[in-house]
C-alpha cells in the first residue's frame, strides 16, 4: 500500500500524483510510440479509430460526465467538424488551418445549442440536443452544393508542411499527438477554476450558483468546449474515413458516443479511453464470436445491436461506474489485499427524488 | 379543400405520435423515467399483432386485446427486472437503460430468422373503407386511429383523476418515499404503469401497422413522439395528444408548402422553438424548489 506524504498544496493538483503514475504512463507512451512497429497495419488502423473516438469522447465526457448535461446530438458536432474539414481541404486549405476552422465552427454550433440549454434541463435538454442532431443531419443531406448530399463527399489526404501525411503511420502519429494534446488540455481544464465550476454545476446547480458560479456562462462554455473537441475528432474522422455521407452522423452515432463514455465510466478521463477501446474492439469481438456460434444466431443481422443493448443494460445494472469503476474496485482489492470488504462499493438503497422541482 | 385533406392526413399522423407520446407521458408522470424504448415497444406490439393474426389466425378485433395483454406482461416484466433495481439513480442511468432495452428489442426482432428482416403487410378488415364528409375523404384506418387516441387519452385522464390507483400514481410521482410510508405499493404500481404504457404502445403499433408496414425499424417513429410530448408538457396526458396533433399538422403543412426535406425537420424546429419560448410546454407546470 502506498502512503502519500503531502508537504505542499501543489501536490493536490499535480497531474502525476506519485512515481507509479510517472512510470506507468511513460511505459504507455513508449508503447504507443512504438505501436507502428509492434502492430500489424490492420490493428494500427483500429488504434487510429480508438484515438479519434477518444478525442470525441473527451468532448462528450466534459459535457455529460463533468458538467452533467446529457447530449443526444453529439454526432452533429462530429458531422460539422468532418464536413468543414472535408470541404475546406477540398478547396485547397492547408490541414492545420482547415482543422482550426472545423473546431471553431463546431464550437459555434455548440454555443447555439447551449442557448436553449440555459433554460432547460435533464430530459428536455436531451430532446433539444436530439432535435439539433436531426436538423444537422438533414442539413448535411439536403445542402447538396456543399456536402454532396446522400451521394457523399470524398476527402483529400491531409498535408502538413507542404507534404502529404503518409498513411497509415504518419496519420497515426498525427492522431496520437492530437489526442495527447487534447487529453492534457482537458486534464488541465479540470484542475482549473473553470473545470471545478463545471463539476460544481453537475453536483448541484443551486449550491454552485450560491458559490458565485455564473451558471449560464459555465454551461455555454462547457457546450462550446465539448463541441470544439468533438469537431476536432470529426476533422480527423473525415480523413480516416476518406468518404463522408450523412448516414455516418445519425442519432445512432450519438447514442454510440454516449454509450462509449457510459461504459468507460462517467466522470473520469480514464473512462474515455477504456470506453473508446471497448467500442472499437466489441464489433471485432462479435465478428470473431460469430464463427463459434451456431449459424442461426451467429449469422443473424441483429446480433450486434442485441449485444450492444445487453451490455448497456448490464453496465447500468451491475457496474454503474463503468469499466473505470471496475478497475478502481480491483485496485482497492489489491491495495488492501486481505482486508477488502465486499460491501465497500455497494449501492445505497435509494428512492426516487423528484427532479421537477429545481 | 386540398388543404383540409392535408390537414386530416396530418391529424391522423399526429394521433399516432400522440399515442406514443401518451406512453412516454404516462411513465414520466408516474415514475419520472423517460422511456426511450417506447417506439420499440410499439414495434414489438405490431409484431405481436402480426404473430397473432398470421400464426394463430385471430381476427383483427381479437388481435388488439391479445397484443395489448402480451405487451402489458412484457412491460410489467421489463420494469420489474430492469428498472426496479436502478430506482432513484440519476436520470442518465435511466436514459441509458431504456436505450439499451430498445437496442435489445430491435436486435432480437431482427434476429428472428425469416421474419425480422422482412417488411410485412398487416391489413385491417376495414382497410378499403372510407368515410366521405361532403368533399372530404377520410380513410377508415385514419378515422379509427383518431378515435382510438382520443378515447385512450380520455380513459387515462379519468384513470389518473378519479380512481384510487390513479391518485396513488400521482402520489408516487410527487414524493415516492412519502407515498411508500402511506402504504402505497410503490413497486407494484410502477410495474403497472409500465404495463399500461406498453399496452398503449401495442395499441399504437396494431393501429399503425395497416397504415405503414410492419418492420424492425418502425420504432424510430418514437423519435418524433418526443417533440410531441415536449410540446404538450411532458407530464400532461391531454398535452401529449395536443402536442402530437401539432407535430402532425406542422409536418403535413411543411410537406405541402415547403420544399422537400423540411417535412422531416419541421417537428424538431418546432420543439426547439418551444423549448426556448416555453420550456415547460403548453400544459406543463413549472415548479421551483425552495432552498
Interface residues (C-beta under 8 A of the other chain):
Chain A: X64 X70 X115 X116 X119 X120 X122 X123 X124 X126 X127 X128 X130 X131 X132 X134 X135 X138 X141 X142 X206 X210 X251 X255 X258 X259 X262 X266 X296 X297 X300 X301 X302 X303 X304 X305 X306 X307 X308 X309 X310 X311 X312 X313 X315 X316 X317 X320 X350 X351 X352 X353 X354 X355 X356 X357 X358
Chain B: X28 X31 X32 X34 X82 X85 X86 X87 X88 X89 X91 X92 X93 X95 X96 X97 X99 X100 X101 X102 X103 X104 X105 X106 X107 X108 X109 X110 X111 X113 X116 X117 X173 X174 X175 X176 X177 X180 X216 X223 X226 X227 X230 X234 X235 X260 X261 X264 X265 X268 X269 X271 X272 X275 X276 X279 X287 X288 X289 X291
